[in-house]
Amino acid sequence: MKKWLTGILALVLVLSTFSAVSAKDDKDKKDKKFRLGVEVLLQDRIELIKGKRVGLITNPTGVDKSVTSIVDLLHTNPNVQLTALYGPEHGVRGDAQAGQYVEKYIDEKTGVPVYSLYGATKKPTPEMLKNVDVLIFDIQDVGARFYTYIYTMALAMEAAKENNIPIIILDRPNPISGTKVEGPVLENKYSSFVGEYPIPVRHGMTVGELAQLFNKEFKIGANLTVVKMEGWKRSMYYDETPLEFVLPSPNMPTLDTTLVYPGAALIEGTNVSEGRGTTKPFELIGAPFINSTDLAAKLNSYKLPGVTFRAASFTPTFSKHANKLSHGIQIHITNRNVYKPFETGLYIVKTIHDMYPNDFEFTAPGSDGISFFDKLVGNGSIRADIEAGKSVEEMKKAWQAGLDKFTHVREKYLLYK
């Protein structure tokens, strides 16, 4: 009996080991089939940049699967002459906080001049492009309309067109998958650097797909080449790829941050903290005047899909309510496949507004007469609807026709299944 049991256990061990090895082999094969745009460019399409002076728009997310920077890959490639670097918001090395201006300087590692594309000069000037034969854009987006990197890309495309320079977009995944679109389409009156074109808040596209849409639908007309990824499917979230997650910006530390961001970022247009200055930006939301238990209970009573809210208190080290104990909620995603980030964010804003009418405030209009909240949502009607006591369901009905129209146009530019 003992020998029989020993034999069975040995067989089970062999089978489980074989299964584990087989699973690892399958993963390795899958990983090898997955290639980013930068890898496809350097391995298969080097002719696009061979012997040319290259200007590169990138940041720390511009890496290959082994997390080697594209800056280093191009700088050490004998077929390429890297002559200029351009940094978006947060800079080429990612060491600038949101809104901080990064002046022109020389990159210490390569000796290549770095130009800022944030602040006073968002579009490359002819002077910045004088030693460039071709522009490359390689930056990880997060899938939300108000994340500024896609407008850095669009303005670079405009500059490339104006200066007769071809531009290459090296494609990367949409980290929150490419199957879902959500939220209102931006109205042109509310166009800004946190929303340049009439697309919805959650667009469900890669940067390469967006580049094609911008180029044709909004008549940029650049000499555009999109180098596609290999092995990416629209249904994939970032952690379903073989890629390491590199912070796209200082307050986007994890994949969970990107998942909540398309809705939680609406808090930036109010006097409530969106969790900047904590280790959980956009997941923690609160203010000194909020009762955590009451707010969490109210939000949980809606039974929103794929999310639950935990009463939480925190003290931001910078930004809104810095060094003040704030009370509110932490957003916990329980099922990302049914979670609706923009709708969830709207419920949070409306609920805090309704519960604390004497303390809650939308940001005051700027010099252009438009509130930052309105720029984030892309219209003036949602703020007015919140103030008028309308339900989120009523607001959704108002933007659905525009969303349906965009979804139809979007189909023409999708590069992946």
Secondary structure as GFF3:
##gff-version 3
##sequence-region A 1 417
A	DSSP	alpha_helix	2	33	.	.	.	ID=ss1
A	DSSP	alpha_helix	37	44	.	.	.	ID=ss2
A	DSSP	three_ten_helix	46	48	.	.	.	ID=ss3
A	DSSP	beta_strand	53	58	.	.	.	ID=ss4
A	DSSP	alpha_helix	70	75	.	.	.	ID=ss5
A	DSSP	beta_strand	81	87	.	.	.	ID=ss6
A	DSSP	beta_strand	105	106	.	.	.	ID=ss7
A	DSSP	beta_strand	113	116	.	.	.	ID=ss8
A	DSSP	beta_strand	134	138	.	.	.	ID=ss9
A	DSSP	alpha_helix	149	162	.	.	.	ID=ss10
A	DSSP	beta_strand	167	170	.	.	.	ID=ss11
A	DSSP	beta_strand	182	185	.	.	.	ID=ss12
A	DSSP	three_ten_helix	188	190	.	.	.	ID=ss13
A	DSSP	beta_strand	200	202	.	.	.	ID=ss14
A	DSSP	alpha_helix	207	217	.	.	.	ID=ss15
A	DSSP	beta_strand	224	227	.	.	.	ID=ss16
A	DSSP	three_ten_helix	238	240	.	.	.	ID=ss17
A	DSSP	alpha_helix	255	264	.	.	.	ID=ss18
A	DSSP	three_ten_helix	265	269	.	.	.	ID=ss19
A	DSSP	beta_strand	284	287	.	.	.	ID=ss20
A	DSSP	alpha_helix	292	301	.	.	.	ID=ss21
A	DSSP	beta_strand	307	314	.	.	.	ID=ss22
A	DSSP	beta_strand	326	333	.	.	.	ID=ss23
A	DSSP	alpha_helix	341	355	.	.	.	ID=ss24
A	DSSP	alpha_helix	372	377	.	.	.	ID=ss25
A	DSSP	alpha_helix	381	387	.	.	.	ID=ss26
A	DSSP	alpha_helix	392	410	.	.	.	ID=ss27
A	DSSP	three_ten_helix	411	413	.	.	.	ID=ss28
###
